[in-house]
Structure formats: C-alpha cells, structure tokens
Amino acid sequence: MLPNVATALKMILEDRCQQVLVFEYFGCCFRCQVTRKLCGLSMACGKLRARCMDREPGAVTELQTVEIETGSAPEASVIWMHGLGADAHDFEPVVPMLRLDSGRAVRFVFPNAPSRPVTVNGGMQMRAWYDLVSMDRDAPEDEAGIRASAVSIEALIRREQERGVAADRIVMAGFSMGGAMALFTALRYPEKLAGILALSTYVPIAPVVEDEASAANLGLPVFMAHGQIDDVVPFNFARNSRKRLHQMGYDVEWHEYPMAHSVIPEELQHIKVFLERVIG
C-alpha cells in the first residue's frame, strides 16, 4: 500500500525518500525507501526537494520540441525557451532572419513549457516554466517549479550530446521567463557549454545560482539584452542581474535598446554576431 501524502512528507523530512522522477507538470514523484514503491505528491512537496537525494536523470519526462536545422548533420545547437504564455513556435521565425554564417549547420531546439496555473495572471492555465507571483523585487519565487523545469531542460542538453553535438557547441537561449531558465540551467550545468542568450530577462533565485554555479561554466559567454522601457520585466531587474553576474566573474555582453518587452532587428543582428562567435 502506498503511503499517503502526510506520511510521505514525514519520510522526506526524515530523509527516507529518494526522488526519482519529475513530471512534465509541476508535480513530483518519490520512491519510498521503506515500501520501495512510488508515491505521487503535490507541488507542496517540491519545496522540500532540497532535502531529498539526487534525481535519476533517465527518468525525466521529455519536453515536446519544435526543431529547425540550418543544414545537414548539425554540429551545434541552440536550445531556446519561450516566454510566459507563448509556445515553442514563438521564436521559430527568428532562425531564417538570423542568416547565420558560422560555417557549420546548427540545430535550433524550441521546447514547449508545460501548462500550469500562473498566480500573477489570476491562476489562469498557460504555458509557463514556473509559477510567477508578481514582478515585485521582494516577491517569493517558485524555486520548486524553476528546479523542475531545469531538470527537463537539462535532459534536452543531454539529448543533443547523444545526437553528436558536443556540450561546448550548445547555446542556451531564452526570452523573458525562458531567458531566466536559460541562465538558471546553464550556469549550473556541470559541463562547459558554448554560451547563453538571455533576452529581456533576469537571474531567478540568484542566491541559489550563486551557490550552485558550475566551475565548468565560470567563463561562459553571456549575452544579455533588455528594453529600456520594458513594462513586463523591469529594466532594473536585468541591470541588477548583470551586476550580480559580473560580481560572480562572468563575462556579460550587455545590450540595451529603446524598446518595450520585445525583440527588434538591431538586437537580432547582435545575436547573430554573438552566435557566430561562440559556435563558429
């Protein structure tokens, strides 16, 4: 008989459960060391996940993706996460607009975030990498949701490696909430990556990123771009994130534009130059 939620939570607190699976949505699943069976828990358990043992990467649910290859046998990949409420097709039109001249074929991987209720939008169900309470500086952050999405995104990195793309030829990219996930995932990834494209975004749960930063990616090139009149992610959020990354020792290439929460042609040209440099 499977333990109920209350019993399972007690076991987690006593370090008697081992996490083995993160669902595509924000639930978690744990294997009870006592019964040797799986018990499904609600999102509440995710906040206690740091008390659990290491996950088994092979058990992660694979995210749905849209893929575009600029040629045959890609030697480099860009994993590009969309923003809140968008989907994997959101940045698909960017690929031909970039007109990359890197001399090698590139695979662009656009994953779909899972659907979940989002607090800042009145609990409405939409695609989101994590729950968002508000964009106030002191608002609580959904660490459990961020970590769960990072696990699924890490699986995409490993999949690219299995397809023959070296880790140091993989760029993590994202816009807004997707950019936050690119930063959180790449800066903590244990193998050296090619770079990060962080567009109209910020570093989420920054103290965690600082504590868990990977030595392999301390010199990772980071491209950050933000609109000076962004009315969704405040300009100061991005500027403070850039400052924090500099303090942590990262080489941040900073761009700011007279735009709102969007992407403009001038920015795409700068992205093109950055990508050709880090994967060329």
WOUR-V479805 format. One record per backbone hydrogen bond with DSSP energy under -1.0 kcal/mol. NH is the residue of the N-H (numbers start at 1). CO is the residue of the C=O. If there is no record, write none. Layout:
[[NH/CO] [NH/CO]]
This chain:
[[8/4] [9/5] [10/6] [11/7] [12/8] [13/9] [14/10] [15/12] [16/11] [18/31] [20/29] [21/29] [23/27] [28/41] [29/21] [30/39] [31/18] [32/37] [33/16] [36/32] [39/30] [41/28] [45/42] [46/43] [48/45] [49/46] [51/48] [52/49] [59/56] [60/57] [61/22] [66/110] [68/108] [70/106] [75/105] [76/105] [77/169] [78/107] [79/171] [80/109] [81/173] [85/127] [86/83] [90/87] [94/91] [95/92] [98/94] [107/76] [108/68] [109/78] [110/66] [112/64] [116/126] [118/124] [120/132] [121/118] [122/119] [123/118] [124/121] [126/116] [128/114] [139/136] [143/141] [146/142] [147/143] [148/144] [149/145] [150/146] [151/147] [152/148] [153/149] [154/150] [155/151] [157/153] [158/154] [159/155] [160/156] [161/157] [162/158] [163/159] [164/161] [165/160] [169/166] [170/167] [171/77] [172/195] [173/79] [174/197] [175/81] [176/199] [178/175] [180/176] [181/177] [182/178] [183/179] [184/180] [185/181] [186/182] [187/183] [194/170] [196/221] [197/172] [198/223] [199/174] [200/225] [208/205] [209/205] [210/206] [211/207] [212/208] [214/187] [217/214] [218/215] [220/217] [222/251] [223/196] [224/253] [225/198] [226/255] [228/257] [229/259] [230/227] [237/234] [238/234] [239/235] [240/236] [241/237] [242/238] [243/239] [244/240] [245/241] [246/242] [247/243] [248/244] [249/246] [250/245] [252/250] [253/222] [255/224] [257/226] [259/257] [262/260] [268/264] [269/265] [270/266] [271/267] [272/268] [273/269] [274/270] [275/271] [276/272] [277/273] [278/274] [279/275]]
